[in-house]
Amino acid sequence: DGPLKVEDCLAFDQMHYLGEEAMNETGNALKAEKGKKLMDIGSGFGGPARYMALKFECEVIGLELQHELVQGCTNLSERMNAQLQGR
C-alpha cells in the first residue's frame, strides 16, 4: 500500500509517443524545476502533468473540460502526492 509512484502508473499514465522519454525532454526544454509553474491544457487524467510535478518538482495546473476526468486526475494525483491542481 502507501502512495503510488510515477513508475507504478507509467504504462497507462503516459499514453503518447515516446512516453517517459518525451516527458523528460519536454521538462528539460521548459527548464522545469522546483518553484516553476506549468499548465497542461486538455489534461485528461493528468498523466503528463503529474509526471512533470513529481519528476521536476514543479507546480502544475491541469485544465480539463470533462468533470469525470478531473475527478480521476485529482484522485491519482493525491495518491501520488503530486502538486497538481485539476480544474
Phi and psi restraints in degrees (value plus and minus 20) as a CYANA .aco file:
   2 GLY   PHI      64.1   104.1
   2 GLY   PSI    -195.6  -155.6
   3 PRO   PHI     -88.0   -48.0
   3 PRO   PSI     130.0   170.0
   4 LEU   PHI     -95.7   -55.7
   4 LEU   PSI     134.9   174.9
   5 LYS   PHI    -132.0   -92.0
   5 LYS   PSI     138.6   178.6
   6 VAL   PHI     -71.4   -31.4
   6 VAL   PSI     -63.7   -23.7
   7 GLU   PHI     -83.0   -43.0
   7 GLU   PSI     -48.4    -8.4
   8 ASP   PHI     -85.9   -45.9
   8 ASP   PSI     -44.1    -4.1
   9 CYS   PHI    -137.6   -97.6
   9 CYS   PSI     -16.2    23.8
  10 LEU   PHI     -77.0   -37.0
  10 LEU   PSI     -57.3   -17.3
  11 ALA   PHI     -81.1   -41.1
  11 ALA   PSI     -51.8   -11.8
  12 PHE   PHI    -138.3   -98.3
  12 PHE   PSI     -31.3     8.7
  13 ASP   PHI    -109.6   -69.6
  13 ASP   PSI     -37.1     2.9
  14 GLN   PHI    -143.5  -103.5
  14 GLN   PSI      40.2    80.2
  15 MET   PHI    -109.2   -69.2
  15 MET   PSI      45.0    85.0
  16 HIS   PHI    -165.6  -125.6
  16 HIS   PSI     147.0   187.0
  17 TYR   PHI     -76.9   -36.9
  17 TYR   PSI     114.7   154.7
  18 LEU   PHI      50.2    90.2
  18 LEU   PSI     -20.0    20.0
  19 GLY   PHI      24.6    64.6
  19 GLY   PSI    -144.7  -104.7
  20 GLU   PHI     -81.7   -41.7
  20 GLU   PSI     -56.2   -16.2
  21 GLU   PHI     -79.4   -39.4
  21 GLU   PSI     -63.3   -23.3
  22 ALA   PHI     -83.8   -43.8
  22 ALA   PSI     -58.3   -18.3
  23 MET   PHI     -86.6   -46.6
  23 MET   PSI     -60.3   -20.3
  24 ASN   PHI     -84.9   -44.9
  24 ASN   PSI     -61.9   -21.9
  25 GLU   PHI     -84.3   -44.3
  25 GLU   PSI     -61.4   -21.4
  26 THR   PHI     -84.9   -44.9
  26 THR   PSI     -66.0   -26.0
  27 GLY   PHI     -79.4   -39.4
  27 GLY   PSI     -61.6   -21.6
  28 ASN   PHI     -87.9   -47.9
  28 ASN   PSI     -61.4   -21.4
  29 ALA   PHI     -84.0   -44.0
  29 ALA   PSI     -55.7   -15.7
  30 LEU   PHI    -103.1   -63.1
  30 LEU   PSI     -23.8    16.2
  31 LYS   PHI      34.8    74.8
  31 LYS   PSI      22.2    62.2
  32 ALA   PHI     -85.3   -45.3
  32 ALA   PSI     113.4   153.4
  33 GLU   PHI    -181.3  -141.3
  33 GLU   PSI     151.3   191.3
  34 LYS   PHI     -75.5   -35.5
  34 LYS   PSI     112.9   152.9
  35 GLY   PHI      73.3   113.3
  35 GLY   PSI     -36.6     3.4
  36 LYS   PHI    -104.4   -64.4
  36 LYS   PSI     127.2   167.2
  37 LYS   PHI    -133.1   -93.1
  37 LYS   PSI     114.9   154.9
  38 LEU   PHI    -146.8  -106.8
  38 LEU   PSI     139.3   179.3
  39 MET   PHI    -149.2  -109.2
  39 MET   PSI     115.2   155.2
  40 ASP   PHI    -133.9   -93.9
  40 ASP   PSI      90.2   130.2
  41 ILE   PHI    -112.9   -72.9
  41 ILE   PSI     107.7   147.7
  42 GLY   PHI      55.3    95.3
  42 GLY   PSI      27.7    67.7
  43 SER   PHI     -97.2   -57.2
  43 SER   PSI     -31.3     8.7
  44 GLY   PHI      37.3    77.3
  44 GLY   PSI    -149.7  -109.7
  45 PHE   PHI     -98.3   -58.3
  45 PHE   PSI     -23.1    16.9
  46 GLY   PHI      65.9   105.9
  46 GLY   PSI      -4.0    36.0
  47 GLY   PHI     -74.4   -34.4
  47 GLY   PSI     -77.8   -37.8
  48 PRO   PHI     -80.8   -40.8
  48 PRO   PSI     -60.2   -20.2
  49 ALA   PHI     -84.3   -44.3
  49 ALA   PSI     -62.1   -22.1
  50 ARG   PHI     -84.2   -44.2
  50 ARG   PSI     -60.8   -20.8
  51 TYR   PHI     -79.4   -39.4
  51 TYR   PSI     -67.3   -27.3
  52 MET   PHI     -81.4   -41.4
  52 MET   PSI     -63.4   -23.4
  53 ALA   PHI     -82.0   -42.0
  53 ALA   PSI     -61.0   -21.0
  54 LEU   PHI    -102.9   -62.9
  54 LEU   PSI     -64.4   -24.4
  55 LYS   PHI     -98.4   -58.4
  55 LYS   PSI     -52.4   -12.4
  56 PHE   PHI    -128.0   -88.0
  56 PHE   PSI     -19.3    20.7
  57 GLU   PHI      36.0    76.0
  57 GLU   PSI      15.2    55.2
  58 CYS   PHI    -127.0   -87.0
  58 CYS   PSI     147.9   187.9
  59 GLU   PHI    -113.9   -73.9
  59 GLU   PSI     112.0   152.0
  60 VAL   PHI    -147.1  -107.1
  60 VAL   PSI     117.2   157.2
  61 ILE   PHI    -128.7   -88.7
  61 ILE   PSI     104.3   144.3
  62 GLY   PHI    -123.6   -83.6
  62 GLY   PSI     101.3   141.3
  63 LEU   PHI    -121.9   -81.9
  63 LEU   PSI     106.6   146.6
  64 GLU   PHI    -165.4  -125.4
  64 GLU   PSI     116.2   156.2
  65 LEU   PHI     -98.6   -58.6
  65 LEU   PSI     -50.3   -10.3
  66 GLN   PHI    -106.0   -66.0
  66 GLN   PSI      93.7   133.7
  67 HIS   PHI     -76.1   -36.1
  67 HIS   PSI     -59.0   -19.0
  68 GLU   PHI     -83.2   -43.2
  68 GLU   PSI     -56.8   -16.8
  69 LEU   PHI     -90.3   -50.3
  69 LEU   PSI     -56.9   -16.9
  70 VAL   PHI     -82.1   -42.1
  70 VAL   PSI     -62.2   -22.2
  71 GLN   PHI     -81.9   -41.9
  71 GLN   PSI     -64.6   -24.6
  72 GLY   PHI     -83.3   -43.3
  72 GLY   PSI     -61.5   -21.5
  73 CYS   PHI     -81.5   -41.5
  73 CYS   PSI     -66.3   -26.3
  74 THR   PHI     -82.8   -42.8
  74 THR   PSI     -63.3   -23.3
  75 ASN   PHI     -81.0   -41.0
  75 ASN   PSI     -71.9   -31.9
  76 LEU   PHI     -83.0   -43.0
  76 LEU   PSI     -61.5   -21.5
  77 SER   PHI     -83.0   -43.0
  77 SER   PSI     -61.0   -21.0
  78 GLU   PHI     -84.5   -44.5
  78 GLU   PSI     -60.5   -20.5
  79 ARG   PHI     -87.9   -47.9
  79 ARG   PSI     -40.5    -0.5
  80 MET   PHI    -123.0   -83.0
  80 MET   PSI     -19.5    20.5
  81 ASN   PHI      37.1    77.1
  81 ASN   PSI      20.2    60.2
  82 ALA   PHI    -111.1   -71.1
  82 ALA   PSI     123.5   163.5
  83 GLN   PHI    -105.8   -65.8
  83 GLN   PSI      52.9    92.9
  84 LEU   PHI    -149.3  -109.3
  84 LEU   PSI     105.4   145.4
  85 GLN   PHI    -125.0   -85.0
  85 GLN   PSI      92.2   132.2
  86 GLY   PHI    -107.3   -67.3
  86 GLY   PSI     111.2   151.2
